[in-house]
Structures are given as C-alpha cells and as structure tokens.
Amino acid sequence: MTSDVSSADASDVTPDVTVLVVDDQAPFRDAARAVVDRMTGFAIVAEAESGEAAVELVGALHPQLVLMDINMGGMDGVDGMDGIEATTQIASRFPDTMVVLLSTYELADLPPSARTSGAAAYVNKDDFGGRALRRLWENAGDPAFRAR
C-alpha cells in the first residue's frame, strides 16, 4: 500500500507567524499585506481599520504580531481609540501578542506614550519592509525602543 504522505515529519514544519494589520488607510493595509504575503513564515489573519476593531480581533484571533498604525480615528473617524491606546490595551490583556507601532513620525517626534504603551518596537512607514519585520520578530522587538 502506498501513501500520499510526505516523508517529512510534521514537526519539521514551522508554523506561520500570524499577523494582524491595523491602519485606517486601505492603501497602507494593502502595502503591508503585500510585504507580509511575500515573507516565508508569516501570514495575515485579519486587517482592521480602527483601534477598537484591533482590540476585538486580537481577542478573537490571538495573532502573534500586530502591525499598528499610531494615528487612527474611531469607527466614525473622530474621537476613537488611536493606535497607542489600542496597543496599551492589547499589551495588558494579551501579553503574548507582539505589537509594532507604525507611522510617519520620526523616532524623536513620537508621543511619549508610544514608548510606554507596551509596543515592542516602532518602524517609520517609509522603512517598513520584510527585512525590518523579520529582524524585529526574531529579536522580539527593539529593546532600545522600550528602554528610552
């Protein structure tokens, strides 16, 4: 009797790092999806347009990595939960989920609350790419970001 099962042991397969992309702008969500889709070992599980939706999706899906825009309005575009507040909630409720903040701010211009939010790192959107993402994942973030 022949088997269709590969000779590779199932334990040799590395599961994908599950990723949630959060940004209120569809073009950046599309760009982030394209970056993650090209990366071996990473898989998008969902996208969100607001901080509120991000917190809800992390609770439901438990992604390992969240790529979080800093500046977002709420569901109605005003007075909603921004990315820093959402990160603070995610970090306190789901400590096994790594959050990387993204924005167009220069590092020195970040709001002080970004560093105390529980985020593992910050990446300027101009510098976002597969290499930066893989480096951050493999190093569990950027210790220098959290130490400042």
Secondary structure by P-SEA (a helix, b strand, c coil): cccccccccccccccccbbbbbcccaaaaaaaaaaaaaccccccccccccaaaaaaaaaaccccccccccccccccccccccaaaaaaaaaaacccbbbbbbcccccccccccccccccccccccccccaaaaaaaaaaccccccccc
